[in-house]
Amino acid sequence: MCEVIERNRAEARAEGRIEERYEIVTDMLRDGMNIDTVARIAKMTAEQVMAIGKKAAVL
């Protein structure tokens, strides 16, 4: 039972971090930052950054 609870907590923490990173990436794109710069800072690929930008209607 404890393993299930710990796994659920870890998944929730990871999900929160992903949402936070998504918000940060969209904010940087809205501010006009270069996609490659955003990708480098966020430790993502340019393709991932572009996908987030398109989904958030920033690009």
mmCIF file of the N, C-alpha and C atoms, coordinates in Angstrom:
data_MODEL
# 
_entry.id   MODEL 
# 
loop_
_atom_site.group_PDB 
_atom_site.id 
_atom_site.type_symbol 
_atom_site.label_atom_id 
_atom_site.label_alt_id 
_atom_site.label_comp_id 
_atom_site.label_asym_id 
_atom_site.label_entity_id 
_atom_site.label_seq_id 
_atom_site.pdbx_PDB_ins_code 
_atom_site.Cartn_x 
_atom_site.Cartn_y 
_atom_site.Cartn_z 
_atom_site.occupancy 
_atom_site.B_iso_or_equiv 
_atom_site.pdbx_formal_charge 
_atom_site.auth_seq_id 
_atom_site.auth_comp_id 
_atom_site.auth_asym_id 
_atom_site.auth_atom_id 
_atom_site.pdbx_PDB_model_num 
ATOM 1   N N  . MET A 1 1  ? 0.825  -1.191 0.000   1.00 0.00 ? 1  MET A N  1 
ATOM 2   C CA . MET A 1 1  ? 0.000  0.000  0.000   1.00 0.00 ? 1  MET A CA 1 
ATOM 3   C C  . MET A 1 1  ? 0.872  1.259  0.000   1.00 0.00 ? 1  MET A C  1 
ATOM 4   N N  . CYS A 1 2  ? 1.924  1.266  0.798   1.00 0.00 ? 2  CYS A N  1 
ATOM 5   C CA . CYS A 1 2  ? 2.800  2.437  0.870   1.00 0.00 ? 2  CYS A CA 1 
ATOM 6   C C  . CYS A 1 2  ? 3.476  2.717  -0.466  1.00 0.00 ? 2  CYS A C  1 
ATOM 7   N N  . GLU A 1 3  ? 3.828  1.642  -1.184  1.00 0.00 ? 3  GLU A N  1 
ATOM 8   C CA . GLU A 1 3  ? 4.476  1.821  -2.481  1.00 0.00 ? 3  GLU A CA 1 
ATOM 9   C C  . GLU A 1 3  ? 3.544  2.533  -3.457  1.00 0.00 ? 3  GLU A C  1 
ATOM 10  N N  . VAL A 1 4  ? 2.288  2.199  -3.428  1.00 0.00 ? 4  VAL A N  1 
ATOM 11  C CA . VAL A 1 4  ? 1.300  2.819  -4.317  1.00 0.00 ? 4  VAL A CA 1 
ATOM 12  C C  . VAL A 1 4  ? 1.159  4.299  -3.982  1.00 0.00 ? 4  VAL A C  1 
ATOM 13  N N  . ILE A 1 5  ? 1.086  4.607  -2.709  1.00 0.00 ? 5  ILE A N  1 
ATOM 14  C CA . ILE A 1 5  ? 0.958  6.007  -2.282  1.00 0.00 ? 5  ILE A CA 1 
ATOM 15  C C  . ILE A 1 5  ? 2.189  6.799  -2.702  1.00 0.00 ? 5  ILE A C  1 
ATOM 16  N N  . GLU A 1 6  ? 3.370  6.239  -2.484  1.00 0.00 ? 6  GLU A N  1 
ATOM 17  C CA . GLU A 1 6  ? 4.607  6.934  -2.860  1.00 0.00 ? 6  GLU A CA 1 
ATOM 18  C C  . GLU A 1 6  ? 4.695  7.129  -4.373  1.00 0.00 ? 6  GLU A C  1 
ATOM 19  N N  . ARG A 1 7  ? 4.284  6.131  -5.135  1.00 0.00 ? 7  ARG A N  1 
ATOM 20  C CA . ARG A 1 7  ? 4.306  6.256  -6.597  1.00 0.00 ? 7  ARG A CA 1 
ATOM 21  C C  . ARG A 1 7  ? 3.340  7.344  -7.046  1.00 0.00 ? 7  ARG A C  1 
ATOM 22  N N  . ASN A 1 8  ? 2.149  7.393  -6.439  1.00 0.00 ? 8  ASN A N  1 
ATOM 23  C CA . ASN A 1 8  ? 1.178  8.432  -6.775  1.00 0.00 ? 8  ASN A CA 1 
ATOM 24  C C  . ASN A 1 8  ? 1.715  9.816  -6.435  1.00 0.00 ? 8  ASN A C  1 
ATOM 25  N N  . ARG A 1 9  ? 2.382  9.947  -5.310  1.00 0.00 ? 9  ARG A N  1 
ATOM 26  C CA . ARG A 1 9  ? 2.975  11.237 -4.928  1.00 0.00 ? 9  ARG A CA 1 
ATOM 27  C C  . ARG A 1 9  ? 4.053  11.654 -5.921  1.00 0.00 ? 9  ARG A C  1 
ATOM 28  N N  . ALA A 1 10 ? 4.895  10.705 -6.310  1.00 0.00 ? 10 ALA A N  1 
ATOM 29  C CA . ALA A 1 10 ? 5.964  11.008 -7.268  1.00 0.00 ? 10 ALA A CA 1 
ATOM 30  C C  . ALA A 1 10 ? 5.383  11.444 -8.606  1.00 0.00 ? 10 ALA A C  1 
ATOM 31  N N  . GLU A 1 11 ? 4.336  10.763 -9.047  1.00 0.00 ? 11 GLU A N  1 
ATOM 32  C CA . GLU A 1 11 ? 3.691  11.129 -10.315 1.00 0.00 ? 11 GLU A CA 1 
ATOM 33  C C  . GLU A 1 11 ? 3.070  12.522 -10.227 1.00 0.00 ? 11 GLU A C  1 
ATOM 34  N N  . ALA A 1 12 ? 2.472  12.843 -9.104  1.00 0.00 ? 12 ALA A N  1 
ATOM 35  C CA . ALA A 1 12 ? 1.865  14.163 -8.926  1.00 0.00 ? 12 ALA A CA 1 
ATOM 36  C C  . ALA A 1 12 ? 2.930  15.254 -8.928  1.00 0.00 ? 12 ALA A C  1 
ATOM 37  N N  . ARG A 1 13 ? 4.051  14.989 -8.276  1.00 0.00 ? 13 ARG A N  1 
ATOM 38  C CA . ARG A 1 13 ? 5.152  15.974 -8.272  1.00 0.00 ? 13 ARG A CA 1 
ATOM 39  C C  . ARG A 1 13 ? 5.671  16.178 -9.685  1.00 0.00 ? 13 ARG A C  1 
ATOM 40  N N  . ALA A 1 14 ? 5.876  15.093 -10.413 1.00 0.00 ? 14 ALA A N  1 
ATOM 41  C CA . ALA A 1 14 ? 6.379  15.188 -11.780 1.00 0.00 ? 14 ALA A CA 1 
ATOM 42  C C  . ALA A 1 14 ? 5.403  15.941 -12.663 1.00 0.00 ? 14 ALA A C  1 
ATOM 43  N N  . GLU A 1 15 ? 4.123  15.672 -12.507 1.00 0.00 ? 15 GLU A N  1 
ATOM 44  C CA . GLU A 1 15 ? 3.105  16.360 -13.300 1.00 0.00 ? 15 GLU A CA 1 
ATOM 45  C C  . GLU A 1 15 ? 3.106  17.853 -13.013 1.00 0.00 ? 15 GLU A C  1 
ATOM 46  N N  . GLY A 1 16 ? 3.268  18.211 -11.762 1.00 0.00 ? 16 GLY A N  1 
ATOM 47  C CA . GLY A 1 16 ? 3.333  19.625 -11.388 1.00 0.00 ? 16 GLY A CA 1 
ATOM 48  C C  . GLY A 1 16 ? 4.521  20.321 -12.019 1.00 0.00 ? 16 GLY A C  1 
ATOM 49  N N  . ARG A 1 17 ? 5.637  19.623 -12.080 1.00 0.00 ? 17 ARG A N  1 
ATOM 50  C CA . ARG A 1 17 ? 6.839  20.203 -12.696 1.00 0.00 ? 17 ARG A CA 1 
ATOM 51  C C  . ARG A 1 17 ? 6.646  20.392 -14.188 1.00 0.00 ? 17 ARG A C  1 
ATOM 52  N N  . ILE A 1 18 ? 5.971  19.463 -14.826 1.00 0.00 ? 18 ILE A N  1 
ATOM 53  C CA . ILE A 1 18 ? 5.723  19.579 -16.264 1.00 0.00 ? 18 ILE A CA 1 
ATOM 54  C C  . ILE A 1 18 ? 4.821  20.777 -16.539 1.00 0.00 ? 18 ILE A C  1 
ATOM 55  N N  . GLU A 1 19 ? 3.783  20.946 -15.741 1.00 0.00 ? 19 GLU A N  1 
ATOM 56  C CA . GLU A 1 19 ? 2.885  22.087 -15.918 1.00 0.00 ? 19 GLU A CA 1 
ATOM 57  C C  . GLU A 1 19 ? 3.624  23.397 -15.686 1.00 0.00 ? 19 GLU A C  1 
ATOM 58  N N  . GLU A 1 20 ? 4.497  23.417 -14.692 1.00 0.00 ? 20 GLU A N  1 
ATOM 59  C CA . GLU A 1 20 ? 5.273  24.628 -14.405 1.00 0.00 ? 20 GLU A CA 1 
ATOM 60  C C  . GLU A 1 20 ? 6.207  24.950 -15.565 1.00 0.00 ? 20 GLU A C  1 
ATOM 61  N N  . ARG A 1 21 ? 6.868  23.938 -16.105 1.00 0.00 ? 21 ARG A N  1 
ATOM 62  C CA . ARG A 1 21 ? 7.777  24.145 -17.235 1.00 0.00 ? 21 ARG A CA 1 
ATOM 63  C C  . ARG A 1 21 ? 6.996  24.652 -18.445 1.00 0.00 ? 21 ARG A C  1 
ATOM 64  N N  . TYR A 1 22 ? 5.798  24.105 -18.669 1.00 0.00 ? 22 TYR A N  1 
ATOM 65  C CA . TYR A 1 22 ? 4.938  24.527 -19.770 1.00 0.00 ? 22 TYR A CA 1 
ATOM 66  C C  . TYR A 1 22 ? 4.629  26.018 -19.648 1.00 0.00 ? 22 TYR A C  1 
ATOM 67  N N  . GLU A 1 23 ? 4.269  26.454 -18.447 1.00 0.00 ? 23 GLU A N  1 
ATOM 68  C CA . GLU A 1 23 ? 3.965  27.869 -18.219 1.00 0.00 ? 23 GLU A CA 1 
ATOM 69  C C  . GLU A 1 23 ? 5.177  28.748 -18.457 1.00 0.00 ? 23 GLU A C  1 
ATOM 70  N N  . ILE A 1 24 ? 6.326  28.316 -17.999 1.00 0.00 ? 24 ILE A N  1 
ATOM 71  C CA . ILE A 1 24 ? 7.546  29.098 -18.174 1.00 0.00 ? 24 ILE A CA 1 
ATOM 72  C C  . ILE A 1 24 ? 7.882  29.221 -19.659 1.00 0.00 ? 24 ILE A C  1 
ATOM 73  N N  . VAL A 1 25 ? 7.769  28.118 -20.388 1.00 0.00 ? 25 VAL A N  1 
ATOM 74  C CA . VAL A 1 25 ? 8.058  28.141 -21.826 1.00 0.00 ? 25 VAL A CA 1 
ATOM 75  C C  . VAL A 1 25 ? 7.094  29.073 -22.545 1.00 0.00 ? 25 VAL A C  1 
ATOM 76  N N  . THR A 1 26 ? 5.815  28.994 -22.247 1.00 0.00 ? 26 THR A N  1 
ATOM 77  C CA . THR A 1 26 ? 4.862  29.875 -22.922 1.00 0.00 ? 26 THR A CA 1 
ATOM 78  C C  . THR A 1 26 ? 5.121  31.339 -22.573 1.00 0.00 ? 26 THR A C  1 
ATOM 79  N N  . ASP A 1 27 ? 5.497  31.623 -21.337 1.00 0.00 ? 27 ASP A N  1 
ATOM 80  C CA . ASP A 1 27 ? 5.818  33.006 -20.953 1.00 0.00 ? 27 ASP A CA 1 
ATOM 81  C C  . ASP A 1 27 ? 7.020  33.521 -21.736 1.00 0.00 ? 27 ASP A C  1 
ATOM 82  N N  . MET A 1 28 ? 8.055  32.705 -21.860 1.00 0.00 ? 28 MET A N  1 
ATOM 83  C CA . MET A 1 28 ? 9.252  33.130 -22.597 1.00 0.00 ? 28 MET A CA 1 
ATOM 84  C C  . MET A 1 28 ? 8.918  33.383 -24.063 1.00 0.00 ? 28 MET A C  1 
ATOM 85  N N  . LEU A 1 29 ? 8.101  32.516 -24.647 1.00 0.00 ? 29 LEU A N  1 
ATOM 86  C CA . LEU A 1 29 ? 7.718  32.700 -26.047 1.00 0.00 ? 29 LEU A CA 1 
ATOM 87  C C  . LEU A 1 29 ? 6.875  33.962 -26.226 1.00 0.00 ? 29 LEU A C  1 
ATOM 88  N N  . ARG A 1 30 ? 5.955  34.204 -25.297 1.00 0.00 ? 30 ARG A N  1 
ATOM 89  C CA . ARG A 1 30 ? 5.141  35.423 -25.366 1.00 0.00 ? 30 ARG A CA 1 
ATOM 90  C C  . ARG A 1 30 ? 5.998  36.682 -25.268 1.00 0.00 ? 30 ARG A C  1 
ATOM 91  N N  . ASP A 1 31 ? 7.095  36.589 -24.530 1.00 0.00 ? 31 ASP A N  1 
ATOM 92  C CA . ASP A 1 31 ? 8.004  37.723 -24.401 1.00 0.00 ? 31 ASP A CA 1 
ATOM 93  C C  . ASP A 1 31 ? 8.909  37.888 -25.614 1.00 0.00 ? 31 ASP A C  1 
ATOM 94  N N  . GLY A 1 32 ? 8.748  36.985 -26.600 1.00 0.00 ? 32 GLY A N  1 
ATOM 95  C CA . GLY A 1 32 ? 9.488  37.116 -27.840 1.00 0.00 ? 32 GLY A CA 1 
ATOM 96  C C  . GLY A 1 32 ? 10.855 36.467 -27.850 1.00 0.00 ? 32 GLY A C  1 
ATOM 97  N N  . MET A 1 33 ? 11.112 35.598 -26.891 1.00 0.00 ? 33 MET A N  1 
ATOM 98  C CA . MET A 1 33 ? 12.414 34.932 -26.865 1.00 0.00 ? 33 MET A CA 1 
ATOM 99  C C  . MET A 1 33 ? 12.532 33.956 -28.024 1.00 0.00 ? 33 MET A C  1 
ATOM 100 N N  . ASN A 1 34 ? 13.732 33.791 -28.496 1.00 0.00 ? 34 ASN A N  1 
ATOM 101 C CA . ASN A 1 34 ? 14.061 32.888 -29.586 1.00 0.00 ? 34 ASN A CA 1 
ATOM 102 C C  . ASN A 1 34 ? 13.799 31.440 -29.163 1.00 0.00 ? 34 ASN A C  1 
ATOM 103 N N  . ILE A 1 35 ? 13.247 30.637 -30.064 1.00 0.00 ? 35 ILE A N  1 
ATOM 104 C CA . ILE A 1 35 ? 12.904 29.246 -29.759 1.00 0.00 ? 35 ILE A CA 1 
ATOM 105 C C  . ILE A 1 35 ? 14.117 28.455 -29.298 1.00 0.00 ? 35 ILE A C  1 
ATOM 106 N N  . ASP A 1 36 ? 15.248 28.635 -29.952 1.00 0.00 ? 36 ASP A N  1 
ATOM 107 C CA . ASP A 1 36 ? 16.456 27.903 -29.561 1.00 0.00 ? 36 ASP A CA 1 
ATOM 108 C C  . ASP A 1 36 ? 16.918 28.294 -28.161 1.00 0.00 ? 36 ASP A C  1 
ATOM 109 N N  . THR A 1 37 ? 16.792 29.568 -27.819 1.00 0.00 ? 37 THR A N  1 
ATOM 110 C CA . THR A 1 37 ? 17.166 30.035 -26.485 1.00 0.00 ? 37 THR A CA 1 
ATOM 111 C C  . THR A 1 37 ? 16.232 29.436 -25.441 1.00 0.00 ? 37 THR A C  1 
ATOM 112 N N  . VAL A 1 38 ? 14.945 29.452 -25.724 1.00 0.00 ? 38 VAL A N  1 
ATOM 113 C CA . VAL A 1 38 ? 13.961 28.870 -24.801 1.00 0.00 ? 38 VAL A CA 1 
ATOM 114 C C  . VAL A 1 38 ? 14.259 27.385 -24.613 1.00 0.00 ? 38 VAL A C  1 
ATOM 115 N N  . ALA A 1 39 ? 14.537 26.686 -25.697 1.00 0.00 ? 39 ALA A N  1 
ATOM 116 C CA . ALA A 1 39 ? 14.823 25.252 -25.622 1.00 0.00 ? 39 ALA A CA 1 
ATOM 117 C C  . ALA A 1 39 ? 16.054 24.988 -24.762 1.00 0.00 ? 39 ALA A C  1 
ATOM 118 N N  . ARG A 1 40 ? 17.082 25.791 -24.941 1.00 0.00 ? 40 ARG A N  1 
ATOM 119 C CA . ARG A 1 40 ? 18.306 25.607 -24.161 1.00 0.00 ? 40 ARG A CA 1 
ATOM 120 C C  . ARG A 1 40 ? 18.046 25.835 -22.677 1.00 0.00 ? 40 ARG A C  1 
ATOM 121 N N  . ILE A 1 41 ? 17.336 26.906 -22.352 1.00 0.00 ? 41 ILE A N  1 
ATOM 122 C CA . ILE A 1 41 ? 17.050 27.233 -20.951 1.00 0.00 ? 41 ILE A CA 1 
ATOM 123 C C  . ILE A 1 41 ? 16.153 26.164 -20.319 1.00 0.00 ? 41 ILE A C  1 
ATOM 124 N N  . ALA A 1 42 ? 15.140 25.711 -21.049 1.00 0.00 ? 42 ALA A N  1 
ATOM 125 C CA . ALA A 1 42 ? 14.175 24.737 -20.527 1.00 0.00 ? 42 ALA A CA 1 
ATOM 126 C C  . ALA A 1 42 ? 14.682 23.298 -20.614 1.00 0.00 ? 42 ALA A C  1 
ATOM 127 N N  . LYS A 1 43 ? 15.868 23.128 -21.236 1.00 0.00 ? 43 LYS A N  1 
ATOM 128 C CA . LYS A 1 43 ? 16.431 21.789 -21.428 1.00 0.00 ? 43 LYS A CA 1 
ATOM 129 C C  . LYS A 1 43 ? 15.460 20.899 -22.208 1.00 0.00 ? 43 LYS A C  1 
ATOM 130 N N  . MET A 1 44 ? 14.978 21.463 -23.317 1.00 0.00 ? 44 MET A N  1 
ATOM 131 C CA . MET A 1 44 ? 14.065 20.761 -24.212 1.00 0.00 ? 44 MET A CA 1 
ATOM 132 C C  . MET A 1 44 ? 14.609 20.896 -25.631 1.00 0.00 ? 44 MET A C  1 
ATOM 133 N N  . THR A 1 45 ? 13.987 20.184 -26.546 1.00 0.00 ? 45 THR A N  1 
ATOM 134 C CA . THR A 1 45 ? 14.346 20.368 -27.949 1.00 0.00 ? 45 THR A CA 1 
ATOM 135 C C  . THR A 1 45 ? 13.530 21.529 -28.514 1.00 0.00 ? 45 THR A C  1 
ATOM 136 N N  . ALA A 1 46 ? 14.009 22.078 -29.614 1.00 0.00 ? 46 ALA A N  1 
ATOM 137 C CA . ALA A 1 46 ? 13.283 23.162 -30.278 1.00 0.00 ? 46 ALA A CA 1 
ATOM 138 C C  . ALA A 1 46 ? 11.906 22.670 -30.723 1.00 0.00 ? 46 ALA A C  1 
ATOM 139 N N  . GLU A 1 47 ? 11.824 21.411 -31.121 1.00 0.00 ? 47 GLU A N  1 
ATOM 140 C CA . GLU A 1 47 ? 10.550 20.842 -31.555 1.00 0.00 ? 47 GLU A CA 1 
ATOM 141 C C  . GLU A 1 47 ? 9.553  20.795 -30.394 1.00 0.00 ? 47 GLU A C  1 
ATOM 142 N N  . GLN A 1 48 ? 10.029 20.444 -29.208 1.00 0.00 ? 48 GLN A N  1 
ATOM 143 C CA . GLN A 1 48 ? 9.152  20.413 -28.037 1.00 0.00 ? 48 GLN A CA 1 
ATOM 144 C C  . GLN A 1 48 ? 8.652  21.812 -27.707 1.00 0.00 ? 48 GLN A C  1 
ATOM 145 N N  . VAL A 1 49 ? 9.539  22.794 -27.783 1.00 0.00 ? 49 VAL A N  1 
ATOM 146 C CA . VAL A 1 49 ? 9.180  24.172 -27.503 1.00 0.00 ? 49 VAL A CA 1 
ATOM 147 C C  . VAL A 1 49 ? 8.160  24.661 -28.524 1.00 0.00 ? 49 VAL A C  1 
ATOM 148 N N  . MET A 1 50 ? 8.374  24.350 -29.799 1.00 0.00 ? 50 MET A N  1 
ATOM 149 C CA . MET A 1 50 ? 7.437  24.767 -30.831 1.00 0.00 ? 50 MET A CA 1 
ATOM 150 C C  . MET A 1 50 ? 6.073  24.127 -30.623 1.00 0.00 ? 50 MET A C  1 
ATOM 151 N N  . ALA A 1 51 ? 6.056  22.857 -30.207 1.00 0.00 ? 51 ALA A N  1 
ATOM 152 C CA . ALA A 1 51 ? 4.780  22.179 -29.961 1.00 0.00 ? 51 ALA A CA 1 
ATOM 153 C C  . ALA A 1 51 ? 4.024  22.862 -28.823 1.00 0.00 ? 51 ALA A C  1 
ATOM 154 N N  . ILE A 1 52 ? 4.742  23.222 -27.778 1.00 0.00 ? 52 ILE A N  1 
ATOM 155 C CA . ILE A 1 52 ? 4.104  23.933 -26.653 1.00 0.00 ? 52 ILE A CA 1 
ATOM 156 C C  . ILE A 1 52 ? 3.590  25.283 -27.117 1.00 0.00 ? 52 ILE A C  1 
ATOM 157 N N  . GLY A 1 53 ? 4.401  25.996 -27.905 1.00 0.00 ? 53 GLY A N  1 
ATOM 158 C CA . GLY A 1 53 ? 3.995  27.301 -28.415 1.00 0.00 ? 53 GLY A CA 1 
ATOM 159 C C  . GLY A 1 53 ? 2.761  27.224 -29.286 1.00 0.00 ? 53 GLY A C  1 
ATOM 160 N N  . LYS A 1 54 ? 2.684  26.215 -30.116 1.00 0.00 ? 54 LYS A N  1 
ATOM 161 C CA . LYS A 1 54 ? 1.508  26.048 -30.982 1.00 0.00 ? 54 LYS A CA 1 
ATOM 162 C C  . LYS A 1 54 ? 0.277  25.687 -30.154 1.00 0.00 ? 54 LYS A C  1 
ATOM 163 N N  . LYS A 1 55 ? 0.451  24.797 -29.188 1.00 0.00 ? 55 LYS A N  1 
ATOM 164 C CA . LYS A 1 55 ? -0.668 24.394 -28.342 1.00 0.00 ? 55 LYS A CA 1 
ATOM 165 C C  . LYS A 1 55 ? -1.212 25.573 -27.531 1.00 0.00 ? 55 LYS A C  1 
ATOM 166 N N  . ALA A 1 56 ? -0.314 26.461 -27.109 1.00 0.00 ? 56 ALA A N  1 
ATOM 167 C CA . ALA A 1 56 ? -0.721 27.628 -26.320 1.00 0.00 ? 56 ALA A CA 1 
ATOM 168 C C  . ALA A 1 56 ? -1.098 28.801 -27.210 1.00 0.00 ? 56 ALA A C  1 
ATOM 169 N N  . ALA A 1 57 ? -1.081 28.606 -28.521 1.00 0.00 ? 57 ALA A N  1 
ATOM 170 C CA . ALA A 1 57 ? -1.408 29.640 -29.506 1.00 0.00 ? 57 ALA A CA 1 
ATOM 171 C C  . ALA A 1 57 ? -0.497 30.850 -29.379 1.00 0.00 ? 57 ALA A C  1 
ATOM 172 N N  . VAL A 1 58 ? 0.775  30.576 -29.074 1.00 0.00 ? 58 VAL A N  1 
ATOM 173 C CA . VAL A 1 58 ? 1.772  31.636 -28.999 1.00 0.00 ? 58 VAL A CA 1 
ATOM 174 C C  . VAL A 1 58 ? 2.528  31.736 -30.319 1.00 0.00 ? 58 VAL A C  1 
ATOM 175 N N  . LEU A 1 59 ? 2.654  30.617 -30.997 1.00 0.00 ? 59 LEU A N  1 
ATOM 176 C CA . LEU A 1 59 ? 3.369  30.587 -32.291 1.00 0.00 ? 59 LEU A CA 1 
ATOM 177 C C  . LEU A 1 59 ? 2.381  30.473 -33.422 1.00 0.00 ? 59 LEU A C  1 
# 
